Amino acid sequence: MINISDSEWKIMNVLWERSPRTITELTKELSESTGWTKHTIITFLKRLDAKGAVYYEEGERAKQYYAKIPQSEAVLEEVKHFLNKTFQGKIGLMINTLVKEEELSKQELDELYEILEKERGKKK
């Protein structure tokens, strides 16, 4: 499992959206919303590279960065980590908490019901 920090998620989301990206492109994309400089982004890219989450290829003028892990894999690992840490790995406990606290709208409940019904149909 690769542990991606909140800040690193921002870079990964940009790379999953479109790869490859240069440091200059990443800085342009992220600087306004984060205030990060080129040096900050380089630091995060080095960390992500060391974790095995990104890789780069030498381009004509600059390194071209790519996401090494699929977004779906990273999201699933993050969800599992969150569930284990917060709800003892029980998704039912999480959903029950959200429903009891009225954090789910009717539309979200309908969507969840539809997802569950669709999966139930696949398992018959």
Secondary structure per residue as TSV (DSSP state, phi and psi in degrees):
chain	resnum	aa	ss	phi	psi
A	1	M	-	360.0	135.9
A	2	I	-	-100.9	124.8
A	3	N	-	-91.3	111.7
A	4	I	-	-104.8	126.5
A	5	S	-	-73.7	166.6
A	6	D	H	-57.0	-43.4
A	7	S	H	-65.6	-40.9
A	8	E	H	-65.4	-31.1
A	9	W	H	-58.7	-37.7
A	10	K	H	-61.2	-42.8
A	11	I	H	-68.4	-44.4
A	12	M	H	-60.5	-41.6
A	13	N	H	-60.8	-38.5
A	14	V	H	-66.8	-42.1
A	15	L	H	-68.6	-35.9
A	16	W	H	-69.1	-31.7
A	17	E	H	-65.5	-43.7
A	18	R	S	-161.1	126.7
A	19	S	-	-130.0	152.8
A	20	P	-	-82.5	165.7
A	21	R	B	-135.0	143.0
A	22	T	-	-89.2	167.8
A	23	I	H	-59.8	-39.8
A	24	T	H	-61.9	-43.2
A	25	E	H	-65.7	-41.5
A	26	L	H	-64.1	-41.2
A	27	T	H	-63.0	-45.2
A	28	K	H	-61.2	-42.1
A	29	E	H	-67.8	-38.3
A	30	L	H	-104.1	-18.3
A	31	S	H	-62.7	-39.1
A	32	E	H	-67.4	-43.4
A	33	S	H	-79.6	-23.8
A	34	T	H	-113.8	-24.7
A	35	G	-	80.4	7.7
A	36	W	-	-73.0	144.4
A	37	T	-	-94.3	173.2
A	38	K	H	-56.4	-39.8
A	39	H	H	-66.4	-36.3
A	40	T	H	-65.1	-44.5
A	41	I	H	-64.7	-39.3
A	42	I	H	-59.9	-42.9
A	43	T	H	-59.8	-47.4
A	44	F	H	-64.3	-39.9
A	45	L	H	-63.4	-38.8
A	46	K	H	-63.2	-42.0
A	47	R	H	-64.3	-45.2
A	48	L	H	-64.3	-37.2
A	49	D	H	-64.3	-44.5
A	50	A	H	-63.2	-31.4
A	51	K	H	-81.2	-12.1
A	52	G	T	84.7	19.3
A	53	A	S	-90.9	-26.7
A	54	V	E	-132.2	165.1
A	55	Y	E	-145.9	166.4
A	56	Y	E	-136.9	157.9
A	57	E	E	-124.5	145.9
A	58	E	E	-72.2	122.7
A	59	G	-	-94.4	-177.0
A	60	E	S	-61.6	-42.7
A	61	R	S	-117.4	-20.9
A	62	A	S	-155.9	161.6
A	63	K	E	-67.0	140.6
A	64	Q	E	-106.9	115.8
A	65	Y	E	-95.3	140.6
A	66	Y	E	-130.9	151.4
A	67	A	E	-75.0	133.0
A	68	K	S	-93.2	-26.9
A	69	I	S	-108.2	145.0
A	70	P	-	-68.0	145.9
A	71	Q	H	-58.4	-42.1
A	72	S	H	-59.8	-38.3
A	73	E	H	-66.9	-44.8
A	74	A	H	-65.5	-41.1
A	75	V	H	-64.3	-44.9
A	76	L	H	-60.6	-43.9
A	77	E	H	-62.6	-40.0
A	78	E	H	-65.3	-41.3
A	79	V	H	-63.7	-45.9
A	80	K	H	-59.7	-44.8
A	81	H	H	-60.6	-47.0
A	82	F	H	-60.9	-47.3
A	83	L	H	-61.0	-44.7
A	84	N	H	-64.4	-42.0
A	85	K	H	-70.3	-41.4
A	86	T	H	-99.7	-35.9
A	87	F	H	-125.8	28.0
A	88	Q	T	51.4	31.4
A	89	G	T	78.6	9.0
A	90	K	-	-104.3	108.2
A	91	I	H	-67.1	-33.0
A	92	G	H	-59.7	-39.8
A	93	L	H	-64.6	-39.0
A	94	M	H	-65.7	-47.4
A	95	I	H	-64.5	-42.0
A	96	N	H	-58.1	-42.3
A	97	T	H	-62.4	-46.3
A	98	L	H	-63.9	-39.9
A	99	V	H	-68.0	-46.8
A	100	K	H	-61.5	-36.0
A	101	E	T	-88.0	6.6
A	102	E	T	55.1	40.1
A	103	E	-	-89.3	-12.3
A	104	L	S	-104.1	129.7
A	105	S	-	-76.2	168.5
A	106	K	H	-60.3	-39.9
A	107	Q	H	-62.0	-42.8
A	108	E	H	-66.2	-39.1
A	109	L	H	-64.5	-42.2
A	110	D	H	-62.0	-41.7
A	111	E	H	-63.8	-43.5
A	112	L	H	-62.9	-44.1
A	113	Y	H	-59.9	-43.7
A	114	E	H	-62.4	-42.8
A	115	I	H	-61.3	-46.4
A	116	L	H	-64.7	-42.1
A	117	E	H	-63.4	-40.9
A	118	K	H	-61.9	-45.1
A	119	E	H	-67.9	-36.7
A	120	R	H	-61.9	-40.3
A	121	G	H	-63.0	-34.2
A	122	K	H	-70.1	-28.1
A	123	K	T	-90.4	-3.9
A	124	K	-	-78.0	360.0
